[in-house]
C-alpha cells in the first residue's frame, strides 16, 4: 500500500498537466452531469481505456502493434504494463469530446447575457452525438499522438513506440481506427450514464449566473489541443505544428459559424423542459 501511494503521489508530481485537466473535468462534469455521474465515469472510463491499451500491447488490437518503454516505472504508477496517467487521460479526453458534441447538436441562445443551451435527453443520447463525439475524440489523438511519440524531446519522456513506423508522422492508421472504436465505446458509456436518474437530469442550462460555465467542457477540449500544439512547436516540429494549425482551423471555423447560425436563427427554438416552462433551468440532485 505504501508503494502504491508513493507512486501515485509521484505520478501527480511528474504529470501535473494530466491532473490539472482532470480537475477541470471534475468541475465541468459536476455542472453538466452532476457529481454522481462525473465520479462514476472516472473508474468506468479508466477501465475501458486501460483494457484497450492492455489489449493493444499484447495482441495488437485496437490501436495496432505498439509497446510501452518502462523508463519511468519506478517514478510513476503503472498498471500491468500501462502508465496510469495514460489511461486516466481518456476520461477527460472522451468527456470533453462528448460535451462539445452535445453542445454542437443542441439549440443555443444568448438572452440577457445568459447562455441558454437546449439539451434534451434525446440529443444527449442520440446517434449524432455518439458519432460526432467519437470523431472529435479521434481528432484529439491526431494532434496528441505525433507529439507524444517525440516525448524524449520534452517532459513527457520517451514512454512508447511503434514497431513499424506509420504514415502520419510515425503514427500508423490502425491507431486512429482504434481511437475511433474506443471513442464510440466511451461516448456510448457516457450516454448510458445519462440514463441514470434521468428524471433528475437537467434538461438544459439556462437562467443562472453561471450559465456560461456550460462551456467548460468544450473549453477543456480546445485547451488540450492548444497545450499539445504548444508542445509541438516547442520541440521544433514545425511541419507537424503547421498541419495541426490547419486541422484546428478547419475545426473551429465551421463550429463558430454553425454556433452563430444557431444563436441567430429564430426557427431553431429551445425545447421546453419536462415541466413545460421554456427557458427555465431544471434543478437536479445528482
The 8 nearest C-alpha neighbors of each residue, nearest first, counted from 0:
[[1, 3, 2, 4, 5, 6, 7, 8],
 [0, 2, 4, 3, 5, 6, 7, 8],
 [1, 3, 5, 0, 4, 6, 7, 76],
 [2, 4, 0, 6, 1, 5, 7, 76],
 [5, 3, 7, 1, 6, 2, 8, 0],
 [6, 4, 2, 8, 3, 7, 1, 9],
 [5, 7, 9, 76, 75, 3, 8, 4],
 [8, 6, 4, 10, 9, 5, 76, 3],
 [9, 7, 11, 5, 10, 6, 4, 12],
 [8, 10, 6, 12, 7, 11, 75, 13],
 [9, 11, 75, 13, 7, 8, 12, 14],
 [12, 10, 8, 14, 15, 9, 13, 7],
 [13, 11, 9, 10, 14, 15, 8, 7],
 [12, 14, 10, 11, 9, 15, 75, 74],
 [13, 15, 11, 16, 17, 12, 10, 18],
 [16, 14, 18, 11, 17, 12, 19, 13],
 [15, 17, 19, 18, 14, 20, 21, 11],
 [18, 16, 20, 15, 19, 14, 21, 88],
 [17, 19, 21, 15, 20, 16, 22, 11],
 [20, 18, 16, 22, 21, 17, 15, 23],
 [19, 21, 23, 17, 18, 22, 16, 24],
 [20, 22, 18, 24, 19, 23, 91, 17],
 [23, 21, 19, 25, 24, 20, 18, 26],
 [24, 22, 20, 26, 25, 21, 27, 19],
 [23, 25, 21, 27, 22, 26, 28, 91],
 [26, 24, 22, 28, 23, 27, 29, 21],
 [27, 25, 23, 29, 24, 28, 30, 22],
 [26, 28, 24, 30, 215, 29, 216, 25],
 [27, 29, 31, 25, 37, 32, 30, 26],
 [30, 28, 33, 34, 26, 27, 31, 32],
 [31, 29, 27, 28, 33, 32, 26, 213],
 [30, 32, 28, 29, 27, 33, 213, 201],
 [33, 31, 28, 29, 30, 36, 37, 34],
 [34, 32, 29, 285, 35, 30, 36, 31],
 [35, 33, 29, 37, 36, 38, 285, 32],
 [34, 36, 38, 37, 33, 285, 39, 32],
 [35, 37, 39, 38, 34, 33, 40, 32],
 [36, 38, 34, 28, 40, 35, 39, 29],
 [39, 37, 40, 41, 36, 35, 34, 25],
 [40, 38, 36, 41, 37, 35, 42, 43],
 [39, 41, 43, 38, 37, 44, 42, 36],
 [40, 42, 44, 39, 38, 43, 45, 90],
 [43, 41, 45, 44, 40, 46, 39, 38],
 [44, 42, 40, 46, 45, 41, 47, 39],
 [45, 43, 90, 47, 41, 40, 46, 42],
 [44, 46, 42, 48, 87, 43, 47, 86],
 [47, 45, 49, 43, 48, 44, 42, 50],
 [46, 48, 44, 50, 45, 49, 51, 43],
 [49, 47, 45, 51, 86, 46, 50, 44],
 [50, 48, 46, 86, 52, 51, 47, 45],
 [49, 51, 53, 47, 52, 48, 54, 46],
 [50, 52, 48, 54, 49, 53, 55, 47],
 [53, 51, 55, 49, 54, 50, 56, 48],
 [52, 54, 50, 55, 56, 51, 49, 57],
 [55, 53, 51, 57, 52, 58, 56, 60],
 [56, 54, 59, 60, 52, 58, 57, 53],
 [55, 57, 66, 53, 54, 65, 59, 58],
 [58, 56, 54, 55, 59, 53, 60, 64],
 [59, 57, 55, 54, 60, 56, 64, 53],
 [58, 60, 55, 64, 63, 56, 57, 61],
 [61, 59, 55, 62, 63, 58, 54, 177],
 [60, 62, 177, 55, 63, 59, 51, 174],
 [63, 61, 174, 177, 60, 173, 55, 59],
 [62, 64, 59, 173, 60, 174, 61, 65],
 [63, 65, 59, 161, 162, 55, 56, 62],
 [66, 64, 161, 160, 56, 162, 63, 55],
 [67, 65, 56, 159, 160, 161, 68, 64],
 [66, 68, 159, 158, 69, 160, 65, 81],
 [69, 67, 158, 159, 70, 66, 157, 160],
 [70, 68, 72, 71, 67, 158, 80, 159],
 [69, 71, 68, 72, 158, 157, 73, 156],
 [72, 70, 74, 73, 69, 75, 158, 68],
 [71, 73, 69, 74, 70, 75, 77, 76],
 [74, 72, 71, 75, 6, 76, 70, 69],
 [75, 73, 71, 72, 9, 6, 10, 76],
 [76, 74, 10, 6, 9, 72, 73, 71],
 [75, 77, 6, 83, 7, 10, 82, 78],
 [76, 78, 82, 83, 81, 80, 72, 79],
 [79, 77, 81, 80, 83, 82, 76, 49],
 [80, 78, 81, 77, 53, 82, 83, 49],
 [79, 81, 78, 77, 82, 67, 53, 69],
 [80, 82, 78, 77, 79, 83, 53, 52],
 [83, 81, 77, 85, 84, 78, 76, 80],
 [82, 84, 77, 85, 76, 86, 78, 87],
 [83, 85, 87, 82, 86, 88, 17, 10],
 [86, 84, 88, 82, 87, 83, 89, 81],
 [85, 87, 49, 48, 88, 89, 45, 84],
 [86, 88, 84, 45, 89, 85, 90, 83],
 [89, 87, 85, 90, 86, 91, 84, 92],
 [88, 90, 92, 87, 86, 91, 93, 48],
 [91, 89, 44, 88, 93, 92, 87, 41],
 [90, 92, 94, 93, 89, 24, 88, 95],
 [93, 91, 89, 95, 94, 90, 88, 96],
 [94, 92, 96, 91, 90, 95, 89, 136],
 [93, 95, 91, 97, 96, 92, 98, 90],
 [94, 96, 216, 98, 220, 97, 92, 93],
 [97, 95, 132, 93, 99, 94, 135, 136],
 [98, 96, 132, 94, 100, 95, 99, 93],
 [99, 97, 95, 101, 216, 100, 96, 94],
 [98, 100, 217, 102, 96, 101, 97, 95],
 [99, 101, 97, 103, 132, 98, 102, 128],
 [102, 100, 104, 98, 99, 103, 123, 128],
 [103, 101, 99, 105, 100, 104, 98, 116],
 [104, 102, 100, 101, 105, 99, 258, 254],
 [103, 105, 101, 102, 100, 106, 122, 128],
 [104, 106, 102, 117, 103, 118, 101, 107],
 [107, 105, 117, 269, 116, 261, 267, 104],
 [108, 106, 116, 262, 115, 261, 117, 105],
 [109, 107, 262, 115, 114, 110, 116, 106],
 [108, 110, 114, 113, 115, 112, 111, 262],
 [109, 111, 113, 112, 108, 114, 115, 206],
 [110, 112, 113, 109, 114, 206, 108, 115],
 [113, 111, 110, 109, 114, 211, 208, 210],
 [114, 112, 110, 111, 109, 210, 115, 206],
 [113, 115, 109, 210, 211, 205, 108, 116],
 [116, 114, 205, 108, 107, 204, 109, 113],
 [117, 115, 107, 204, 203, 106, 118, 114],
 [116, 118, 203, 106, 105, 269, 107, 270],
 [119, 117, 203, 202, 105, 122, 116, 120],
 [118, 120, 202, 121, 122, 117, 123, 203],
 [121, 119, 123, 122, 124, 118, 202, 193],
 [120, 122, 119, 124, 123, 125, 118, 126],
 [123, 121, 125, 119, 120, 124, 118, 105],
 [124, 122, 120, 121, 125, 101, 128, 119],
 [123, 125, 190, 121, 122, 120, 126, 128],
 [126, 124, 122, 127, 128, 123, 121, 129],
 [125, 127, 129, 128, 130, 124, 131, 122],
 [128, 126, 125, 129, 130, 131, 104, 122],
 [127, 129, 131, 125, 126, 100, 132, 130],
 [130, 128, 126, 132, 127, 131, 186, 133],
 [131, 129, 133, 132, 127, 128, 134, 126],
 [130, 132, 134, 128, 133, 129, 100, 127],
 [131, 133, 97, 96, 100, 135, 129, 130],
 [134, 132, 182, 136, 130, 183, 131, 135],
 [133, 135, 131, 137, 136, 132, 130, 138],
 [136, 134, 138, 132, 137, 96, 133, 131],
 [135, 137, 133, 139, 134, 138, 96, 182],
 [138, 136, 140, 134, 139, 135, 178, 179],
 [139, 137, 135, 141, 140, 136, 134, 142],
 [140, 138, 136, 137, 142, 141, 143, 135],
 [139, 141, 143, 137, 142, 138, 144, 136],
 [140, 142, 138, 139, 143, 144, 137, 145],
 [141, 143, 140, 139, 144, 243, 145, 138],
 [144, 142, 140, 141, 146, 145, 227, 147],
 [143, 145, 147, 140, 146, 148, 141, 142],
 [144, 146, 148, 147, 143, 168, 170, 142],
 [147, 145, 149, 148, 144, 231, 143, 150],
 [148, 146, 144, 150, 149, 145, 143, 155],
 [147, 149, 145, 146, 150, 144, 160, 159],
 [150, 148, 146, 147, 151, 152, 145, 157],
 [149, 151, 156, 157, 147, 155, 152, 153],
 [150, 152, 156, 157, 149, 153, 155, 154],
 [153, 151, 150, 149, 234, 156, 154, 155],
 [154, 152, 150, 151, 155, 156, 234, 149],
 [153, 155, 156, 150, 152, 151, 13, 14],
 [156, 154, 150, 153, 157, 151, 147, 158],
 [155, 157, 150, 151, 154, 158, 153, 152],
 [156, 158, 151, 150, 159, 155, 149, 68],
 [157, 159, 68, 67, 156, 69, 70, 150],
 [160, 158, 67, 68, 66, 157, 148, 161],
 [159, 161, 66, 65, 67, 148, 162, 158],
 [162, 160, 65, 163, 164, 64, 66, 159],
 [161, 163, 65, 64, 160, 164, 66, 165],
 [162, 164, 161, 165, 64, 171, 169, 65],
 [165, 163, 169, 161, 170, 171, 162, 166],
 [171, 164, 166, 170, 169, 167, 163, 168],
 [165, 167, 171, 169, 170, 168, 164, 172],
 [166, 168, 170, 169, 165, 171, 172, 145],
 [169, 167, 170, 145, 166, 165, 239, 164],
 [168, 170, 165, 164, 167, 166, 171, 145],
 [169, 171, 165, 167, 168, 166, 164, 145],
 [165, 172, 170, 173, 166, 174, 167, 169],
 [171, 173, 174, 175, 176, 170, 165, 166],
 [174, 172, 176, 171, 63, 175, 62, 177],
 [175, 173, 62, 177, 172, 176, 171, 63],
 [174, 176, 178, 177, 172, 173, 179, 137],
 [175, 177, 173, 179, 174, 178, 180, 172],
 [178, 176, 62, 61, 174, 180, 175, 179],
 [177, 179, 175, 181, 176, 180, 137, 182],
 [178, 180, 182, 176, 177, 181, 137, 133],
 [179, 181, 177, 183, 182, 178, 176, 184],
 [180, 182, 184, 178, 183, 179, 177, 185],
 [183, 181, 133, 179, 185, 180, 184, 178],
 [182, 184, 133, 180, 186, 181, 185, 187],
 [183, 185, 181, 187, 182, 186, 188, 180],
 [186, 184, 188, 182, 187, 183, 181, 189],
 [187, 185, 189, 183, 188, 184, 129, 182],
 [186, 188, 190, 184, 185, 189, 183, 191],
 [189, 187, 185, 191, 186, 190, 184, 192],
 [190, 188, 192, 186, 191, 187, 193, 185],
 [189, 191, 187, 193, 124, 188, 192, 186],
 [190, 192, 188, 193, 189, 194, 187, 195],
 [193, 191, 189, 194, 190, 195, 188, 36],
 [194, 192, 190, 191, 195, 189, 197, 124],
 [193, 195, 197, 192, 191, 196, 190, 120],
 [196, 194, 197, 192, 193, 191, 36, 200],
 [197, 195, 198, 199, 194, 200, 285, 193],
 [196, 198, 200, 194, 195, 199, 193, 120],
 [199, 197, 196, 200, 201, 195, 283, 273],
 [198, 200, 283, 197, 196, 284, 201, 285],
 [201, 199, 197, 198, 283, 202, 196, 32],
 [202, 200, 281, 203, 283, 282, 199, 280],
 [203, 201, 119, 118, 272, 281, 200, 117],
 [202, 204, 118, 117, 201, 116, 205, 280],
 [203, 205, 116, 115, 280, 210, 117, 202],
 [206, 204, 115, 280, 207, 210, 114, 279],
 [205, 207, 280, 279, 113, 210, 208, 278],
 [208, 206, 210, 209, 205, 113, 280, 204],
 [209, 207, 210, 206, 113, 211, 205, 212],
 [208, 210, 207, 211, 212, 213, 113, 206],
 [209, 211, 207, 212, 114, 208, 205, 213],
 [212, 210, 213, 209, 114, 214, 113, 208],
 [211, 213, 214, 210, 215, 209, 27, 30],
 [214, 212, 211, 215, 210, 31, 216, 30],
 [213, 215, 212, 217, 216, 211, 218, 27],
 [216, 214, 218, 27, 212, 213, 217, 219],
 [215, 217, 95, 219, 218, 98, 214, 27],
 [218, 216, 99, 220, 219, 214, 215, 95],
 [219, 217, 215, 221, 220, 216, 214, 222],
 [218, 220, 222, 216, 217, 221, 215, 95],
 [221, 219, 217, 95, 218, 223, 222, 96],
 [220, 222, 224, 218, 223, 219, 225, 217],
 [223, 221, 219, 225, 224, 220, 218, 226],
 [222, 224, 226, 221, 220, 225, 219, 227],
 [223, 225, 221, 222, 227, 226, 228, 220],
 [224, 226, 228, 222, 227, 223, 229, 221],
 [227, 225, 223, 229, 224, 228, 222, 230],
 [226, 228, 230, 229, 224, 225, 143, 231],
 [227, 229, 231, 225, 230, 226, 224, 240],
 [230, 228, 226, 231, 227, 232, 225, 233],
 [229, 231, 233, 227, 228, 232, 234, 226],
 [232, 230, 228, 229, 233, 234, 236, 240],
 [231, 233, 235, 229, 234, 230, 236, 240],
 [232, 234, 230, 235, 231, 229, 236, 153],
 [235, 233, 232, 231, 236, 152, 230, 153],
 [234, 236, 232, 233, 237, 231, 240, 230],
 [237, 235, 239, 231, 232, 238, 234, 240],
 [236, 238, 240, 239, 235, 232, 241, 231],
 [239, 237, 241, 240, 236, 242, 243, 235],
 [238, 240, 242, 237, 236, 241, 243, 231],
 [239, 241, 237, 243, 238, 242, 231, 232],
 [240, 242, 244, 238, 243, 239, 237, 245],
 [241, 243, 245, 239, 244, 240, 246, 238],
 [244, 242, 240, 246, 241, 245, 247, 239],
 [245, 243, 247, 241, 242, 246, 248, 240],
 [244, 246, 242, 248, 243, 247, 249, 241],
 [247, 245, 243, 249, 244, 248, 242, 250],
 [246, 248, 244, 250, 245, 249, 251, 243],
 [249, 247, 245, 251, 250, 246, 252, 244],
 [248, 250, 246, 247, 252, 251, 245, 253],
 [251, 249, 247, 248, 252, 253, 246, 254],
 [250, 252, 254, 248, 253, 249, 255, 247],
 [251, 253, 255, 254, 248, 249, 250, 256],
 [254, 252, 256, 255, 251, 257, 250, 249],
 [255, 253, 251, 257, 252, 256, 258, 250],
 [256, 254, 252, 258, 253, 257, 251, 259],
 [255, 257, 259, 253, 258, 254, 260, 252],
 [256, 258, 260, 254, 259, 255, 253, 261],
 [259, 257, 261, 255, 260, 256, 254, 262],
 [260, 258, 256, 262, 261, 257, 263, 255],
 [259, 261, 257, 258, 263, 262, 264, 256],
 [262, 260, 258, 259, 264, 263, 107, 106],
 [263, 261, 108, 259, 107, 260, 264, 258],
 [262, 264, 260, 261, 259, 265, 108, 258],
 [263, 265, 266, 261, 260, 262, 267, 259],
 [266, 264, 267, 263, 268, 262, 261, 108],
 [265, 267, 264, 268, 261, 263, 269, 262],
 [268, 266, 265, 264, 106, 269, 261, 262],
 [269, 267, 266, 270, 265, 106, 264, 107],
 [268, 270, 117, 106, 271, 267, 277, 278],
 [271, 269, 117, 268, 272, 277, 119, 278],
 [270, 272, 277, 275, 276, 269, 273, 278],
 [271, 273, 275, 274, 202, 276, 277, 270],
 [274, 272, 275, 271, 202, 276, 281, 198],
 [275, 273, 272, 276, 271, 281, 277, 279],
 [274, 276, 272, 271, 273, 277, 279, 270],
 [277, 275, 271, 274, 272, 279, 278, 273],
 [278, 276, 271, 279, 272, 275, 270, 269],
 [277, 279, 205, 276, 280, 271, 206, 115],
 [280, 278, 277, 276, 206, 205, 281, 272],
 [281, 279, 205, 204, 206, 282, 203, 278],
 [280, 282, 201, 202, 279, 283, 272, 203],
 [283, 281, 280, 201, 284, 199, 200, 202],
 [284, 282, 199, 200, 285, 201, 281, 33],
 [283, 285, 199, 282, 33, 200, 34, 196],
 [284, 33, 35, 283, 34, 199, 200, 196]]
